[in-house]
């Protein structure tokens, strides 16, 4: 095992039903992961010898839990993941190792492994990386990323939620060393993630069915609203829909139907 870097999966007990699909897909698509794998939880553990539990006890929000984890594990770098980042294609381990090596030797604070958002500044390198500017809206993002442990620890303010970290952490990151990101996913997981607002995404359910992974729908429902909203929004923005809206009277009728549909579905 590479001991300078570890994988830390951020989670808590209320999302333990996501651990089976997450780790099944993780080991299926990254079977030769060279790094120790840790799972943050409250009291539970996954029950797989390849996954090392970090039990933090009573939940005290994302930041406090994460700080406990970082102080528990001794390493210079961490690959940060969350329990609903469901991998859907093979991970290129040699490329990941090159990124870790590069980050270690070039004072990189954060190297985003999933382009959400994508880098916004050109950066000269041979690894297809871009730079994330200091004024980027989500310079600190909790999408998958390689972090220098001390820099991540420095950006954490105990008691904050993950959303707080992305907003306030972005402001706190100004002046920090390099923030880089890949232009193409290194860890290719569902863009919508597996769980939104406490419910399974439609994409996650479809992926698990395709992969032969059973998920517990009795513990959380499927978030159809997000899926319907996305479909309606794509339809509304389609070129033919825009042309129809420009037609007098018909355009008004179509717009009314669209917004009435949103209200009926509870999407507005």
C-alpha positions, 0 to 999 in steps of 0.5 A: 500500500502507498502510505503517503496518500489514503482514500477517505470516504465521508459518510454517517450512519444515516447513509449506511444503506449507500455503503453497499452500492458504493463499495461494490462499485468502488472495488469493481472499478478500482480493484487495484487501488493502492491506497488504504481506504477509510470510511467515516461513520458515527458508530457503524462499520461496513464489515469489509476488511479492506475498509478501515472505519473511523467512528466519530461518535455523535454527528457534529456536522461535516467539518467536525467529523472530517477534522477528526478523520484527518487527525486520526489518519497520518498521511500527507495527502487524501483522496476525498470521496462521499458515499454516494459517488458511485463509480461507473467506469474503470479507474486508471491507477497509474494516472492517479499515481502520477497525479499524486506524485505531481501534487506532492512535488509541486505544492498543490493544495487541491487537485480536483479529480472530477471536473465539477466545476471544470478548471477555468485557467489554462495551466502548462503541464503534461497531465491534462490539468487546468488551474482553478482561479481564486475567484472561481465560485467553487474553488473549494468543492466537495467533489472527488479531489486529492487534497494535501491533508494539512491544507484541507485541515486548515480550511475546515471550520468546525461545526460547518456543514458541507455546503458551508465548507464549499462557500466559506472554504472558497473564501478561506482558500484565497492565497493558498497554493495551487488549486488544480483540476482535471479536464476529464473525470479520473474517478468517473461517477454519476454526475447527479451523485447517488442521493439528493435531498435524502432520496435516491436519484433515478440515475443511481437506481438505474446504475445499480440495477444495471450493475446487479446491485440491490438497494434498499428502497424501504429506507429511502424513496426515489427522487423523481422530482429532480429527474422530472425537473431536469427533463422539463428544463431540457425540453423548455430549452430545446431549439424547437421549444424556443421557436414555438414560444416565439409564435404569438398566442401559441407561445403563451399557451405553451408557457402556461402549460409548462409552468402549470405542469411544474406546479402540479408536479411540485417542481417550482 
